Structure formats: C-alpha cells, structure tokens
Amino acid sequence: MLLTFHTGQMIQNIRLLIQTQMFYFTDNEAT
C-alpha cells in the first residue's frame, strides 16, 4: 500500500511539473 501511495505521489509530482513547464513555456511564447 505504501508503494502504491509513493507511486501516486510521484505521478502527481510529474504531472504538476509538466503543467508548470508548459505554463512557463506558453508564458514565454506570449511575451
């Protein structure tokens, strides 16, 4: 169960990282 929770957290972190990078990239393009 702990492993599943850890994996879930990792996936969530990766998704958040991708969202942040995409937002940053879009912001740079707009400027």
PyMOL Python script that loads the backbone (N, CA, C, O; Angstrom):
from pymol import cmd

cmd.read_pdbstr("""\
ATOM      1  N   MET A   1       0.849  -1.195   0.000  1.00  0.00           N
ATOM      2  CA  MET A   1       0.000   0.000   0.000  1.00  0.00           C
ATOM      3  C   MET A   1       0.889   1.252   0.000  1.00  0.00           C
ATOM      4  O   MET A   1       0.598   2.239  -0.676  1.00  0.00           O
ATOM      5  N   LEU A   2       1.964   1.185   0.765  1.00  0.00           N
ATOM      6  CA  LEU A   2       2.869   2.328   0.839  1.00  0.00           C
ATOM      7  C   LEU A   2       3.501   2.589  -0.518  1.00  0.00           C
ATOM      8  O   LEU A   2       3.685   3.737  -0.922  1.00  0.00           O
ATOM      9  N   LEU A   3       3.833   1.494  -1.225  1.00  0.00           N
ATOM     10  CA  LEU A   3       4.457   1.621  -2.541  1.00  0.00           C
ATOM     11  C   LEU A   3       3.485   2.277  -3.516  1.00  0.00           C
ATOM     12  O   LEU A   3       3.872   3.129  -4.316  1.00  0.00           O
ATOM     13  N   THR A   4       2.218   1.869  -3.441  1.00  0.00           N
ATOM     14  CA  THR A   4       1.208   2.437  -4.343  1.00  0.00           C
ATOM     15  C   THR A   4       1.042   3.929  -4.070  1.00  0.00           C
ATOM     16  O   THR A   4       0.912   4.733  -4.993  1.00  0.00           O
ATOM     17  N   PHE A   5       1.050   4.281  -2.794  1.00  0.00           N
ATOM     18  CA  PHE A   5       0.902   5.687  -2.414  1.00  0.00           C
ATOM     19  C   PHE A   5       2.093   6.488  -2.927  1.00  0.00           C
ATOM     20  O   PHE A   5       1.937   7.601  -3.430  1.00  0.00           O
ATOM     21  N   HIS A   6       3.284   5.909  -2.795  1.00  0.00           N
ATOM     22  CA  HIS A   6       4.501   6.589  -3.244  1.00  0.00           C
ATOM     23  C   HIS A   6       4.452   6.803  -4.754  1.00  0.00           C
ATOM     24  O   HIS A   6       4.805   7.872  -5.253  1.00  0.00           O
ATOM     25  N   THR A   7       4.012   5.777  -5.471  1.00  0.00           N
ATOM     26  CA  THR A   7       3.922   5.880  -6.932  1.00  0.00           C
ATOM     27  C   THR A   7       2.910   6.956  -7.315  1.00  0.00           C
ATOM     28  O   THR A   7       3.133   7.724  -8.251  1.00  0.00           O
ATOM     29  N   GLY A   8       1.803   7.006  -6.590  1.00  0.00           N
ATOM     30  CA  GLY A   8       0.772   8.005  -6.863  1.00  0.00           C
ATOM     31  C   GLY A   8       1.317   9.408  -6.671  1.00  0.00           C
ATOM     32  O   GLY A   8       1.035  10.313  -7.456  1.00  0.00           O
ATOM     33  N   GLN A   9       2.105   9.574  -5.614  1.00  0.00           N
ATOM     34  CA  GLN A   9       2.699  10.881  -5.339  1.00  0.00           C
ATOM     35  C   GLN A   9       3.673  11.269  -6.438  1.00  0.00           C
ATOM     36  O   GLN A   9       3.732  12.427  -6.852  1.00  0.00           O
ATOM     37  N   MET A  10       4.438  10.285  -6.909  1.00  0.00           N
ATOM     38  CA  MET A  10       5.424  10.536  -7.951  1.00  0.00           C
ATOM     39  C   MET A  10       4.726  10.980  -9.235  1.00  0.00           C
ATOM     40  O   MET A  10       5.149  11.933  -9.891  1.00  0.00           O
ATOM     41  N   ILE A  11       3.645  10.268  -9.583  1.00  0.00           N
ATOM     42  CA  ILE A  11       2.900  10.609 -10.803  1.00  0.00           C
ATOM     43  C   ILE A  11       2.315  12.014 -10.672  1.00  0.00           C
ATOM     44  O   ILE A  11       2.326  12.795 -11.623  1.00  0.00           O
ATOM     45  N   GLN A  12       1.805  12.320  -9.480  1.00  0.00           N
ATOM     46  CA  GLN A  12       1.213  13.639  -9.258  1.00  0.00           C
ATOM     47  C   GLN A  12       2.278  14.728  -9.396  1.00  0.00           C
ATOM     48  O   GLN A  12       2.028  15.791  -9.965  1.00  0.00           O
ATOM     49  N   ASN A  13       3.475  14.442  -8.863  1.00  0.00           N
ATOM     50  CA  ASN A  13       4.568  15.413  -8.947  1.00  0.00           C
ATOM     51  C   ASN A  13       4.976  15.636 -10.388  1.00  0.00           C
ATOM     52  O   ASN A  13       5.228  16.768 -10.800  1.00  0.00           O
ATOM     53  N   ILE A  14       5.042  14.548 -11.164  1.00  0.00           N
ATOM     54  CA  ILE A  14       5.436  14.652 -12.572  1.00  0.00           C
ATOM     55  C   ILE A  14       4.397  15.460 -13.344  1.00  0.00           C
ATOM     56  O   ILE A  14       4.744  16.307 -14.166  1.00  0.00           O
ATOM     57  N   ARG A  15       3.117  15.190 -13.072  1.00  0.00           N
ATOM     58  CA  ARG A  15       2.053  15.919 -13.769  1.00  0.00           C
ATOM     59  C   ARG A  15       2.132  17.404 -13.436  1.00  0.00           C
ATOM     60  O   ARG A  15       1.956  18.258 -14.305  1.00  0.00           O
ATOM     61  N   LEU A  16       2.399  17.699 -12.164  1.00  0.00           N
ATOM     62  CA  LEU A  16       2.496  19.094 -11.735  1.00  0.00           C
ATOM     63  C   LEU A  16       3.685  19.765 -12.408  1.00  0.00           C
ATOM     64  O   LEU A  16       3.608  20.921 -12.824  1.00  0.00           O
ATOM     65  N   LEU A  17       4.792  19.022 -12.509  1.00  0.00           N
ATOM     66  CA  LEU A  17       5.999  19.562 -13.137  1.00  0.00           C
ATOM     67  C   LEU A  17       5.736  19.870 -14.605  1.00  0.00           C
ATOM     68  O   LEU A  17       6.143  20.916 -15.112  1.00  0.00           O
ATOM     69  N   ILE A  18       5.053  18.951 -15.284  1.00  0.00           N
ATOM     70  CA  ILE A  18       4.746  19.149 -16.704  1.00  0.00           C
ATOM     71  C   ILE A  18       3.824  20.354 -16.869  1.00  0.00           C
ATOM     72  O   ILE A  18       4.021  21.170 -17.770  1.00  0.00           O
ATOM     73  N   GLN A  19       2.823  20.467 -16.003  1.00  0.00           N
ATOM     74  CA  GLN A  19       1.893  21.593 -16.087  1.00  0.00           C
ATOM     75  C   GLN A  19       2.638  22.908 -15.905  1.00  0.00           C
ATOM     76  O   GLN A  19       2.398  23.870 -16.634  1.00  0.00           O
ATOM     77  N   THR A  20       3.544  22.946 -14.928  1.00  0.00           N
ATOM     78  CA  THR A  20       4.297  24.167 -14.646  1.00  0.00           C
ATOM     79  C   THR A  20       5.187  24.524 -15.817  1.00  0.00           C
ATOM     80  O   THR A  20       5.268  25.690 -16.202  1.00  0.00           O
ATOM     81  N   GLN A  21       5.855  23.537 -16.389  1.00  0.00           N
ATOM     82  CA  GLN A  21       6.759  23.793 -17.507  1.00  0.00           C
ATOM     83  C   GLN A  21       5.973  24.261 -18.730  1.00  0.00           C
ATOM     84  O   GLN A  21       6.402  25.177 -19.433  1.00  0.00           O
ATOM     85  N   MET A  22       4.828  23.636 -18.984  1.00  0.00           N
ATOM     86  CA  MET A  22       4.008  24.027 -20.136  1.00  0.00           C
ATOM     87  C   MET A  22       3.511  25.458 -19.962  1.00  0.00           C
ATOM     88  O   MET A  22       3.498  26.234 -20.917  1.00  0.00           O
ATOM     89  N   PHE A  23       3.104  25.805 -18.750  1.00  0.00           N
ATOM     90  CA  PHE A  23       2.624  27.154 -18.474  1.00  0.00           C
ATOM     91  C   PHE A  23       3.761  28.159 -18.665  1.00  0.00           C
ATOM     92  O   PHE A  23       3.558  29.243 -19.211  1.00  0.00           O
ATOM     93  N   TYR A  24       4.950  27.789 -18.212  1.00  0.00           N
ATOM     94  CA  TYR A  24       6.124  28.657 -18.336  1.00  0.00           C
ATOM     95  C   TYR A  24       6.474  28.855 -19.807  1.00  0.00           C
ATOM     96  O   TYR A  24       6.801  29.959 -20.243  1.00  0.00           O
ATOM     97  N   PHE A  25       6.398  27.763 -20.560  1.00  0.00           N
ATOM     98  CA  PHE A  25       6.722  27.825 -21.987  1.00  0.00           C
ATOM     99  C   PHE A  25       5.710  28.708 -22.723  1.00  0.00           C
ATOM    100  O   PHE A  25       6.083  29.526 -23.564  1.00  0.00           O
ATOM    101  N   THR A  26       4.435  28.532 -22.397  1.00  0.00           N
ATOM    102  CA  THR A  26       3.388  29.324 -23.041  1.00  0.00           C
ATOM    103  C   THR A  26       3.552  30.799 -22.682  1.00  0.00           C
ATOM    104  O   THR A  26       3.338  31.677 -23.518  1.00  0.00           O
ATOM    105  N   ASP A  27       3.930  31.060 -21.440  1.00  0.00           N
ATOM    106  CA  ASP A  27       4.108  32.429 -20.980  1.00  0.00           C
ATOM    107  C   ASP A  27       5.269  33.081 -21.730  1.00  0.00           C
ATOM    108  O   ASP A  27       5.205  34.256 -22.092  1.00  0.00           O
ATOM    109  N   ASN A  28       6.318  32.314 -21.957  1.00  0.00           N
ATOM    110  CA  ASN A  28       7.479  32.837 -22.679  1.00  0.00           C
ATOM    111  C   ASN A  28       7.112  33.137 -24.127  1.00  0.00           C
ATOM    112  O   ASN A  28       7.546  34.140 -24.695  1.00  0.00           O
ATOM    113  N   GLU A  29       6.310  32.261 -24.714  1.00  0.00           N
ATOM    114  CA  GLU A  29       5.910  32.444 -26.109  1.00  0.00           C
ATOM    115  C   GLU A  29       5.037  33.693 -26.253  1.00  0.00           C
ATOM    116  O   GLU A  29       5.137  34.416 -27.245  1.00  0.00           O
ATOM    117  N   ALA A  30       4.197  33.935 -25.276  1.00  0.00           N
ATOM    118  CA  ALA A  30       3.270  35.056 -25.350  1.00  0.00           C
ATOM    119  C   ALA A  30       4.016  36.379 -25.212  1.00  0.00           C
ATOM    120  O   ALA A  30       3.650  37.378 -25.830  1.00  0.00           O
ATOM    121  N   THR A  31       5.046  36.372 -24.412  1.00  0.00           N
ATOM    122  CA  THR A  31       5.780  37.614 -24.164  1.00  0.00           C
ATOM    123  C   THR A  31       6.604  38.005 -25.371  1.00  0.00           C
ATOM    124  O   THR A  31       7.290  39.027 -25.345  1.00  0.00           O
TER     125      THR A  31
END
""", "prot")
cmd.dss("prot")
cmd.show_as("cartoon", "prot")
cmd.util.cbc("prot")
cmd.orient("prot")
